Amino acid sequence: MRIRIRILSHFSGVLGFDESSLYVRDGITFGEVKALLMEQLSNFIRPIEIGMYVNMRPVPDDYKINDGDTLYVFPRSSTP
């Protein structure tokens, strides 16, 4: 299934893009997607600075990601 990744604030300049898609397996949790993205983004941004929401709201790590969800990545100092 496909989810959107939206990069907010100055992170888009650091990463060089502001939106992308990610294909993930059915049944994946927010915690699993978050860990995957943190690993990839930590080459560019310190993990402690990264905040993530699903569909513009905080969700628990056990939230099951749905096809078409949008995951927002933002600096913790600027909550969307």
N, C-alpha and C positions, 0 to 999 in steps of 0.2 A: 504494500500500500504506500501511497505517497503523502508526505507531509511537507508543508512549507516551512522554511526557516527565514525569519526576518531579523536582520541585524540592525539595532538601533543606536543612535547617538554617534559618538566618535569611533565606536567599534567598526562601523562600516568603512571608515577611512583606513583604519589599521589593517583590516582584512581585505579591503579592495572590492567589496561587494556589499549590497544591502538586502538581497533576497536570493534564495536558492531553494531547491527541492531536495528531498532526501527520501529514498525508498527504504522502507523498514518492513520487517516481518509482522504479520498479524499477531496480535497479543502482546506486543512489546510494551513495556511500561515507560512512563516518563523518566523514572530513575535510570533505566537502561539507556534511553536516548540521551539523557543528560550526561551520563558517564562517557558515552561515545563522543559526544560533541566536546566535552571538557578536555578529553585527551587530544582531540584534533586542534582545538583552539588554544591550548596551553603553549603551543609553539610560538604564539603571537601575543597572547594576553595572559596575565597571571590569573589562575583559576579563582582565587579569592575575590577578584574584581567582577566575576561574571555572575549575572542573575539570569534566570530563565522562567518564563511563564508559558502556559499553553492557552491559546485563544484569549490573551490579555488578562489572564487571571492566574493566581498561584494555585497549584494543584499538588497533592501529595505524590511522593515517589511511586506509589503503587497504582496511580491513575493509568488506565489502559488507553494508549494512544489510538485515536480513530483516524480512518482515512480522511484526508482533507484538513486535519487539525493544523494550526499554525503555531510554531514554537518561536517565541520572541526571545532574543538574546540581547541583554542590555547591561550597561555598567551598574553595579549595585548602588552606586551613589545617585543614580537617576532612575527611580522606579517609574515604569510607564503608567 
